[in-house]
């Protein structure tokens, strides 16, 4: 079998992958939770601005690192080159068994729940549809990365158009004034102090912004990667920031913040205030949005397992490339198999997302730190991070805050993540011996 991945992803496709892997279910699910933690307009919008700035600092940092190492594997490659095999292995291990598959399982549950609003189904039928969706998107990605890129472009463009419609409805027909300078603070329903509440709100914000880094995972399959990867990262996070801020202002113009905090479907409820069929429209929008994100996650992360297997740190079958379609088919198939297991046995969303974000943010911190190691080694790069070293330090500082605050306020999920990393350390010893 060939061991070379085909270069066939353009700037537009890679930008749409960065945008599409960020904009999924988060912006339709997390605003209610965030309004519950931060029940004033200034703080609610402020945490989205803060999350956008942190994501921008991350994108600028990772764009430089990606310009140094244009290999399949993204964060796995960066961690391995900077800190050795163990941190890199733990990242890939977490992506396969917690971060990416856990996110895929949660996204698929959101997909079927909103599809149920359009086509009523029993719980068993919803589960069957979820499994079939994973299977069909897996097949598409096995058939070629080009089809995955085309799929990402079509569905990302469609959901951006849908978000634009919601924003227009909010700005044109919304009746509530949005005071962006209202930073008054008394407390929230859980009687938490401002710092703790802000940190917990950042979990939902981070989950919503997270995903842009997937553009680095497939750098080896990008045409003219030196130029395209940094541009796609910056364009992607810029589009996501604008979309998230705009749609949250639209929510606030259509609903008072108290109703946003109490809502279980803020997007559909907001549009329904001025459009009777708005709930159906938003359900359709979310179905498209989440479906596109699922396809992207199935496409990108298997390149990490592929890179690990090539290094002898994972099952050797994960390094095999299909002789006809030139894709890491075993990596893609096993990832989807594990996702289906999580779908069948977890059947939940919120707790899973909290410990996914905890583990994911810890690796964001560690990966951002690699830029200092690479600068010290004076490695050749084709892009330099703006405002270095402030940019990576800001990103690392906010990441550390999210991790520590989660450990204090949500210890069950955080400890579960740490326990899982411990199991990964044992698995590393096994593969090293083999």
C-alpha positions in Angstrom: 0.0 0.0 0.0 1.1 3.6 -0.6 2.3 5.7 2.3 1.7 9.1 0.7 -1.4 11.1 1.2 -2.7 13.0 -1.8 -2.6 16.9 -1.8 -6.0 18.0 -3.0 -7.5 20.5 -0.4 -7.8 24.1 -1.5 -7.8 27.4 0.6 -11.6 27.6 0.4 -12.1 23.9 1.4 -9.6 24.2 4.3 -11.2 27.5 5.5 -14.6 25.8 5.4 -13.2 22.9 7.4 -11.9 25.3 10.0 -15.3 27.2 10.2 -17.4 24.1 9.9 -15.7 22.2 12.6 -16.3 25.2 14.9 -19.8 26.1 14.1 -21.9 23.0 15.0 -24.4 22.6 17.8 -22.6 24.9 20.3 -24.1 28.2 19.2 -27.6 26.7 19.3 -27.2 24.9 22.7 -24.8 26.9 24.9 -26.2 30.5 25.0 -28.9 29.4 27.5 -26.3 27.9 29.8 -24.1 30.9 29.4 -27.0 33.3 30.2 -27.6 31.2 33.3 -24.1 31.7 34.5 -23.8 35.4 33.4 -27.3 36.9 33.5 -26.5 40.4 32.2 -26.1 41.4 28.6 -22.6 42.9 29.0 -21.2 39.8 30.7 -23.0 37.4 28.3 -21.6 39.1 25.2 -18.3 39.8 26.9 -17.6 36.1 27.5 -18.2 35.4 23.8 -15.8 38.3 22.9 -13.2 36.8 25.4 -13.6 33.4 23.9 -13.2 34.8 20.4 -10.0 36.6 21.4 -8.6 33.5 23.0 -9.5 31.4 19.9 -7.8 34.1 17.7 -4.7 33.9 19.8 -4.8 30.1 19.5 -5.3 30.3 15.7 -2.3 32.7 15.3 -0.1 30.5 17.5 -1.1 27.2 15.8 -0.8 28.7 12.3 3.0 29.3 12.9 3.5 25.8 14.3 1.6 24.3 11.4 3.8 26.2 9.0 6.9 24.4 10.5 5.5 20.8 10.4 3.4 20.1 7.3 2.6 16.5 8.2 -0.5 14.5 8.8 -1.4 14.5 12.5 -1.6 18.2 13.6 -1.3 18.5 17.4 0.1 15.0 17.7 3.1 15.9 15.5 3.7 19.2 17.3 3.7 17.6 20.7 5.9 14.8 19.6 8.5 17.1 18.0 8.6 19.4 21.1 8.1 17.1 24.1 8.6 13.5 22.9 6.4 10.4 22.5 4.4 10.3 25.7 2.5 13.7 25.5 1.9 13.1 21.8 0.6 9.6 22.4 -1.7 10.8 25.2 -3.2 13.4 22.9 -3.9 10.9 20.2 -5.3 8.5 22.8 -7.6 11.1 24.1 -8.7 12.2 20.7 -9.7 8.6 19.8 -11.4 7.6 23.0 -12.6 10.9 24.5 -12.3 14.2 22.7 -13.2 13.5 19.1 -15.4 10.5 19.5 -17.1 12.0 22.5 -17.8 15.1 20.6 -19.0 13.1 17.6 -21.4 11.1 19.9 -22.8 14.3 21.4 -23.2 16.0 18.0 -25.0 13.0 16.6 -27.4 13.1 19.5 -28.1 16.8 18.8 -28.6 15.9 15.1 -31.2 13.3 15.7 -33.0 15.3 18.4 -33.5 18.2 16.0 -34.3 15.9 13.1 -37.0 14.5 15.4 -38.6 18.0 15.4 -39.0 17.7 11.6 -39.7 14.0 11.4 -41.1 12.6 14.6 -39.3 9.3 15.6 -39.2 7.0 18.5 -36.0 6.8 20.6 -35.0 3.5 19.0 -35.5 4.9 15.5 -33.4 8.0 16.5 -30.6 5.7 17.7 -30.8 3.8 14.4 -30.7 7.0 12.4 -27.7 8.2 14.4 -25.8 5.0 13.7 -26.6 5.0 10.0 -25.5 8.7 9.8 -22.1 7.8 11.3 -21.8 4.8 8.9 -22.7 6.8 5.8 -20.4 9.7 6.6 -17.6 7.2 7.4 -18.1 5.5 4.0 -17.9 8.9 2.3 -14.6 9.8 4.0 -13.1 6.4 3.2 -13.9 7.0 -0.5 -11.7 10.1 -0.5 -10.6 13.3 1.3 -11.9 15.3 -1.7 -15.4 14.3 -1.0 -15.0 15.1 2.7 -13.8 18.6 1.7 -16.7 19.1 -0.7 -19.1 18.0 1.9 -17.6 20.4 4.4 -17.8 23.3 1.9 -21.4 22.7 1.0 -22.8 22.3 4.5 -20.7 25.0 6.1 -21.8 27.5 3.4 -25.4 26.5 4.0 -25.3 26.9 7.8 -23.5 30.3 7.5 -26.3 31.4 5.3 -28.9 30.1 7.8 -27.2 31.9 10.7 -27.2 35.1 8.6 -31.0 34.7 8.2 -31.4 34.4 12.0 -29.2 37.5 12.5 -31.2 39.5 9.9 -34.5 38.5 11.6 -33.1 39.5 15.0 -31.7 42.9 13.9 -34.7 43.9 11.8 -37.6 42.5 13.8 -36.1 42.3 17.3 -37.9 44.6 19.9 -35.5 44.5 22.8 -32.6 47.0 23.2 -29.3 45.4 23.8 -27.2 47.2 26.3 -23.7 45.9 25.7 -22.2 48.0 28.5 -24.5 46.4 31.2 -21.9 44.7 33.5 -23.8 44.9 36.7 -23.4 41.8 38.8 -25.3 40.5 41.7 -25.3 36.7 41.4 -26.8 33.9 39.4 -29.2 30.9 40.1 -26.3 28.9 41.6 -25.0 31.8 43.7 -21.5 31.5 42.3 -19.1 34.4 42.3 -18.3 36.3 39.0 -14.9 34.7 38.4 -16.2 31.1 38.8 -19.3 31.9 36.7 -17.2 33.4 34.0 -14.9 30.3 34.0 -17.9 27.9 33.7 -19.4 30.0 30.9 -16.1 29.7 29.1 -16.6 25.9 28.9 -19.6 26.4 26.7 -17.9 29.1 24.7 -14.8 27.0 24.3 -16.8 24.1 23.1 -18.5 26.4 20.6 -15.3 27.9 19.3 -13.3 24.7 19.4 -12.6 22.9 16.2 -10.6 25.4 14.1 -7.5 23.4 14.9 -8.8 20.6 12.8 -7.4 22.5 9.8 -3.9 21.7 11.0 -4.6 17.9 11.1 -4.6 17.5 7.3 -1.8 19.9 6.4 -0.1 17.1 4.4 -3.1 17.0 2.1 -3.3 20.7 1.3 -2.1 22.3 -1.9 0.6 24.9 -1.3 0.4 24.3 2.5 2.9 27.0 3.4 0.6 29.7 2.3 -2.8 28.2 2.6 -2.8 26.7 6.2 -2.1 30.0 8.0 -4.6 31.9 5.9 -7.3 29.3 6.4 -6.8 29.3 10.2 -7.1 33.1 10.4 -10.0 33.4 8.0 -11.8 30.6 9.7 -11.7 32.0 13.3 -12.5 35.5 12.0 -15.7 34.2 10.3 -16.6 32.2 13.4 -16.1 35.2 15.8 -18.3 37.4 13.6 -21.1 34.7 13.3 -21.2 34.0 17.1 -21.3 37.6 18.2 -24.0 38.5 15.6 -26.3 35.6 16.5 -26.0 36.2 20.2 -27.0 39.9 19.7 -29.9 38.6 17.6 -31.0 36.3 20.4 -30.9 39.2 22.9 -33.0 41.4 20.5 -35.6 38.8 20.2 -35.8 37.5 23.8 -35.0 39.0 27.3 -32.0 37.4 28.9 -34.1 35.7 31.5 -36.0 33.7 28.8 -32.7 32.9 27.1 -31.4 31.4 30.4 -34.6 29.3 30.8 -34.9 28.2 27.2 -34.0 24.7 26.0 -34.1 25.7 22.4 -33.1 29.3 22.3 -32.6 29.7 18.5 -36.0 28.2 17.6 -37.8 30.1 20.4 -36.2 33.4 19.5 -37.2 33.2 15.8 -40.7 31.9 16.7 -41.4 35.2 18.4 -41.7 36.9 15.0 -42.1 33.9 12.6 -44.6 31.2 13.3 -42.7 28.6 11.3 -39.4 29.7 12.8 -39.0 26.7 15.1 -39.1 24.3 12.1 -36.7 26.5 10.1 -34.2 26.6 13.0 -34.5 22.8 13.5 -33.7 22.4 9.8 -30.7 24.8 10.1 -29.3 22.9 13.1 -29.8 19.5 11.4 -27.6 20.8 8.4 -25.1 22.5 10.8 -24.5 19.5 13.0 -24.4 17.1 10.0 -21.7 19.1 8.4 -19.7 19.2 11.7 -20.0 15.4 12.1 -18.6 14.9 8.6 -15.6 17.2 9.3 -14.8 15.5 12.6 -14.9 12.1 10.9 -12.6 13.4 8.2 -9.8 15.1 10.1 -9.0 13.3 13.4 -8.1 9.9 11.9 -4.9 11.6 10.5 -3.7 11.7 14.1 -4.1 8.0 14.6 -2.5 7.4 11.2 0.6 9.5 12.2 0.8 7.6 15.6 0.7 4.2 13.9 3.4 5.3 11.4 5.6 6.1 14.5 4.9 2.6 15.9 2.8 4.0 18.8 -0.5 2.6 17.8 -2.0 -0.4 16.0 -0.1 -0.8 12.7 -3.3 -1.2 10.7 -4.1 2.5 11.5 -1.1 3.4 9.2 -2.5 1.6 6.2 -3.7 3.7 3.3 -6.4 2.4 1.0 -4.7 1.4 -2.3 -7.5 3.0 -4.4 -8.9 5.9 -2.4 -5.6 6.9 -0.7 -7.3 7.5 2.7 -6.3 6.1 6.2 -9.4 3.8 6.1 -8.8 1.7 9.3 -8.3 4.8 11.4 -11.6 6.3 10.0 -13.5 3.0 10.5 -12.3 2.4 14.1 -13.0 5.9 15.1 -16.6 5.6 13.9 -17.0 2.2 15.6 -16.0 3.7 19.0 -18.3 6.6 18.4 -21.2 4.2 17.8 -20.3 2.5 21.1 -20.5 5.8 22.9 -23.8 6.6 21.3 -25.3 3.3 22.5 -23.9 3.4 26.1 -23.6 7.1 27.0 -26.8 8.6 25.6 -26.0 12.0 27.3 -24.6 15.4 26.3 -23.8 17.8 29.1 -21.5 15.8 31.4 -19.7 14.3 28.4 -19.0 17.8 27.0 -17.6 19.1 30.2 -15.0 16.5 30.6 -14.2 16.6 26.8 -13.5 20.3 27.1 -11.4 19.8 30.3 -9.1 17.3 28.6 -9.1 19.1 25.2 -8.2 22.5 26.8 -5.3 20.9 28.7 -3.8 19.7 25.4 -4.5 23.1 23.9 -2.3 24.6 26.6 0.5 22.1 26.1 0.4 22.4 22.3 0.6 26.2 22.4 3.7 25.8 24.7 5.5 24.0 21.8 5.9 27.3 20.0 8.6 28.4 22.6 10.5 25.2 22.1 10.4 25.6 18.3 11.5 29.2 18.4 14.4 28.3 20.7 15.5 25.6 18.2 15.3 28.3 15.4 13.3 26.0 13.1 12.4 27.3 9.6 8.8 28.7 9.4 6.8 30.3 6.7 4.5 32.3 9.1 5.3 34.2 12.3 2.7 34.7 15.1 1.5 38.2 15.4 2.6 39.9 18.7 4.8 37.0 19.8 5.2 36.1 22.7 2.1 37.9 24.1 -0.3 36.0 21.8 0.6 32.4 22.9 0.9 33.5 26.5 -2.6 35.0 26.5 -4.0 31.8 25.0 -2.1 29.6 27.5 -3.2 31.7 30.5 -6.9 31.5 29.5 -6.6 27.8 28.9 -5.0 27.2 32.3 -7.9 29.2 33.9 -10.5 27.0 32.2 -8.8 23.8 33.4 -8.3 24.9 37.0 -11.8 26.4 37.3 -13.3 23.2 35.9 -11.3 21.1 38.4 -12.7 23.2 41.2 -16.3 23.7 40.1 -16.9 20.4 38.2 -14.5 17.9 39.9 -16.3 14.7 38.8 -15.8 15.3 35.1 -12.3 16.7 35.6 -11.1 13.7 37.7 -12.7 11.3 35.2 -10.6 13.0 32.5 -7.4 12.7 34.6 -8.2 9.0 35.3 -8.5 8.4 31.6 -5.2 10.0 30.9 -3.7 7.7 33.5 -5.0 4.7 31.6 -3.4 6.2 28.5 0.0 6.2 30.2 -0.3 2.5 30.8 -1.3 2.0 27.2 1.8 4.0 26.1 4.0 1.6 28.0 2.3 -1.4 26.3 2.9 0.0 22.8 6.5 1.0 23.6 7.3 -2.5 24.7 5.7 -3.9 21.6 
